[in-house]
């Protein structure tokens, strides 16, 4: 059974995994497969059914994945399609700025860097790696995504525990972070200066789709090269570069 921060979430996920073949499954079989008490499995599947994630056939006394997964799966497909769609833009931004350019996508409690292009113009640069996690509160790409999550989701994230201070300058107060996120929504981009890594600065903008921010693109470099005028210029550059992409996603 998969582990999760909240035990009931992990148990529910295990039940969904047990129905991953799309067929009908008896409650007893699912309980045995996941090693859950039958009563616990029944309660969790009932909650999943209420959310539209599971369907129940009373005649068979069996359960299968609900149609809501079709919409969720298509949303994931659109997100994955973004990588090849945005790669030409990432290459252009890396060439124009000479800095490291990252593409991040949202996950439940953090973002993930799925593409990273290191600038080659400067000997000293900031390095990032595809497949690494990016904290929502301390990275620019994380903030660009978090700013467009529903307020209830943001508050739920804050409730998981204190925000970690990655550096002495990291904003860890949710109220201060909320003000930064509001500014991101207002101007269309955000930044962080030495909050995730000493000596580094990053500017990011969300990639807005019909349902909200589906990804974020960031430009990162040494703080010594990223003065406020430079970060503002990069932020406007990102917003201008993303408008055609967002128009395509909205079509």
Long-range contacts (C-beta under 8 A, 24 or more apart in sequence): 1-34, 1-35, 5-109, 5-160, 8-44, 11-36, 11-40, 11-44, 12-44, 12-47, 12-48, 15-41, 15-44, 15-45, 15-48, 16-48, 16-53, 16-54, 16-65, 19-54, 19-63, 19-64, 19-65, 20-65, 22-64, 22-65, 23-64, 24-57, 24-60, 24-62, 24-63, 24-64, 25-62, 25-63, 25-64, 26-60, 26-61, 26-62, 26-63, 27-61, 27-62, 27-63, 30-63, 75-211, 78-209, 78-214, 78-249, 79-105, 79-214, 79-215, 82-207, 82-214, 82-215, 83-114, 83-115, 85-245, 85-248, 86-115, 86-207, 86-215, 86-217, 86-245, 87-115, 89-217, 89-241, 89-242, 89-245, 90-115, 90-117, 90-217, 91-117, 92-241, 93-217, 93-219, 93-237, 93-238, 93-241, 94-118, 94-119, 96-237, 97-219, 97-221, 97-234, 97-237, 98-122, 99-125, 99-126, 99-219, 99-220, 99-221, 99-225, 100-125, 100-126, 100-127, 100-128, 100-219, 100-220, 100-221, 101-217, 101-218, 101-219, 101-220, 102-128, 102-134, 102-141, 102-204, 102-217, 102-218, 102-220, 103-215, 103-216, 103-217, 104-134, 104-139, 104-141, 104-142, 104-145, 104-204, 104-215, 104-216, 104-217, 104-218, 105-145, 105-214, 105-215, 105-216, 106-145, 106-149, 106-213, 106-214, 106-215, 107-133, 109-136, 109-157, 109-160, 110-134, 110-135, 110-136, 110-142, 111-135, 111-136, 111-139, 111-141, 111-142, 111-145, 111-216, 113-141, 119-221, 122-221, 122-222, 122-225, 124-222, 125-221, 125-222, 126-197, 126-200, 126-202, 126-220, 126-221, 126-222, 128-220, 134-196, 135-164, 135-166, 135-196, 137-163, 137-164, 137-170, 137-171, 137-172, 137-177, 138-163, 138-164, 138-166, 138-167, 138-170, 138-171, 138-192, 138-195, 138-196, 139-192, 139-195, 139-196, 139-202, 139-204, 139-218, 140-190, 140-191, 140-192, 140-202, 140-203, 140-204, 140-216, 140-218, 140-220, 141-202, 141-204, 141-216, 141-217, 141-218, 142-216, 143-177, 143-180, 143-181, 143-184, 143-190, 143-192, 143-204, 144-184, 144-189, 144-190, 144-204, 144-205, 144-206, 144-213, 144-216, 144-218, 145-206, 145-213, 145-215, 145-216, 146-181, 147-181, 147-182, 147-184, 147-185, 147-190, 147-206, 147-213, 148-185, 148-206, 148-208, 148-212, 148-213, 149-212, 149-213, 154-178, 154-181, 166-195, 166-196, 166-197, 167-194, 167-195, 167-196, 167-197, 167-198, 169-193, 169-194, 169-195, 170-195, 170-196, 171-195, 187-235, 188-235, 188-239, 189-235, 189-236, 189-238, 189-239, 190-235, 191-231, 191-235, 193-223, 193-226, 193-231, 194-223, 199-223, 199-224, 201-225, 201-226, 201-231, 203-231, 203-234, 203-235, 203-238, 204-238, 205-235, 205-238, 205-239, 205-242, 207-242, 207-245, 207-246, 207-249, 208-242, 208-246, 208-249, 209-246, 209-249, 209-250, 210-249, 210-250, 214-249, 217-241, 217-242
